[in-house]
């Protein structure tokens, strides 16, 4: 597995799929309709949330890419397979969801 620093350096963007008051995002906000509407999280907030086990990190790359290296604790939900069937399982974790791809 690649070191965390290398993986974070390859990460194109970190997006928050659930609102979190701890991250300055309103839990009552209207769901994003377009990619531009999806809130972003700073790297500093991401590292802090990850260290406090306060985030659910979802790797949306292919299973093969995930197996080559991923952020420790991240779960694999390949975007190509669709997220729709995983929504309830992810929401049941009751944590802000951060997705990433390389």
C-alpha positions as CSV (number, residue, x, y, z in Angstrom):
1,X,0.0,0.0,0.0
2,X,1.3,3.5,-0.8
3,X,2.0,5.9,2.1
4,X,-0.8,8.3,3.1
5,X,1.2,11.3,1.9
6,X,1.6,9.9,-1.6
7,X,-2.1,9.1,-1.8
8,X,-3.1,12.5,-0.6
9,X,-0.8,14.1,-3.2
10,X,-2.5,12.1,-6.0
11,X,-6.0,13.0,-4.8
12,X,-7.6,15.3,-7.3
13,X,-10.3,16.5,-4.9
14,X,-11.9,15.7,-1.6
15,X,-15.6,16.2,-1.6
16,X,-18.0,16.1,1.3
17,X,-21.1,14.1,0.4
18,X,-22.8,14.8,3.8
19,X,-23.0,18.1,5.6
20,X,-21.2,18.5,8.9
21,X,-21.4,21.3,11.5
22,X,-17.9,20.3,12.7
23,X,-16.6,21.1,9.2
24,X,-18.6,24.3,8.9
25,X,-21.2,22.8,6.7
26,X,-24.9,23.0,7.4
27,X,-26.6,19.7,8.0
28,X,-29.8,21.3,6.6
29,X,-28.2,22.4,3.4
30,X,-30.0,21.4,0.1
31,X,-28.4,18.4,-1.5
32,X,-26.0,19.2,-4.4
33,X,-27.5,19.1,-7.8
34,X,-24.3,19.5,-9.8
35,X,-20.7,18.8,-9.2
36,X,-20.0,22.5,-8.8
37,X,-22.6,22.5,-5.9
38,X,-20.8,19.7,-3.9
39,X,-18.9,21.2,-1.0
40,X,-15.2,20.7,-0.8
41,X,-13.1,20.1,2.3
42,X,-9.7,21.5,2.9
43,X,-6.8,19.1,3.3
44,X,-6.2,20.4,6.8
45,X,-9.9,19.6,7.8
46,X,-9.6,16.2,6.0
47,X,-6.5,15.2,7.9
48,X,-8.0,16.5,11.2
49,X,-11.3,14.6,10.6
50,X,-9.4,11.4,9.6
51,X,-7.3,11.5,12.7
52,X,-10.4,11.9,14.9
53,X,-12.2,9.1,13.1
54,X,-14.9,11.7,12.3
55,X,-15.2,11.0,8.5
56,X,-16.3,8.1,6.3
57,X,-13.8,8.0,3.5
58,X,-15.0,6.5,0.3
59,X,-12.6,5.7,-2.6
60,X,-14.6,5.8,-5.8
61,X,-11.8,4.6,-8.0
62,X,-11.8,1.1,-9.6
63,X,-11.3,-1.9,-7.4
64,X,-7.9,-2.5,-9.0
65,X,-6.8,1.1,-8.2
66,X,-8.0,0.7,-4.6
67,X,-6.0,-2.5,-4.2
68,X,-2.8,-0.8,-5.5
69,X,-3.1,1.7,-2.6
70,X,-5.7,3.7,-0.7
71,X,-6.1,6.1,2.2
72,X,-6.1,3.9,5.4
73,X,-9.6,3.3,6.6
74,X,-11.2,4.2,3.2
75,X,-13.8,1.9,1.8
76,X,-14.0,1.0,-1.8
77,X,-17.2,1.9,-3.7
78,X,-16.2,2.1,-7.4
79,X,-18.1,4.9,-9.1
80,X,-18.4,2.7,-12.2
81,X,-20.6,0.3,-10.2
82,X,-22.8,3.1,-9.0
83,X,-23.3,4.7,-5.6
84,X,-27.1,4.5,-5.6
85,X,-27.2,1.0,-4.1
86,X,-24.7,2.0,-1.4
87,X,-26.4,5.2,-0.1
88,X,-28.2,3.8,2.8
89,X,-25.2,1.7,4.0
90,X,-23.0,4.8,3.8
91,X,-25.5,7.1,5.5
92,X,-26.0,4.6,8.3
93,X,-22.4,5.4,9.5
94,X,-23.7,8.8,10.7
95,X,-20.5,10.5,9.6
96,X,-19.7,13.1,7.0
97,X,-18.9,11.2,3.8
98,X,-15.8,12.2,1.9
99,X,-15.2,10.8,-1.5
100,X,-11.9,10.8,-3.4
101,X,-10.5,9.7,-6.7
102,X,-7.0,9.8,-8.1
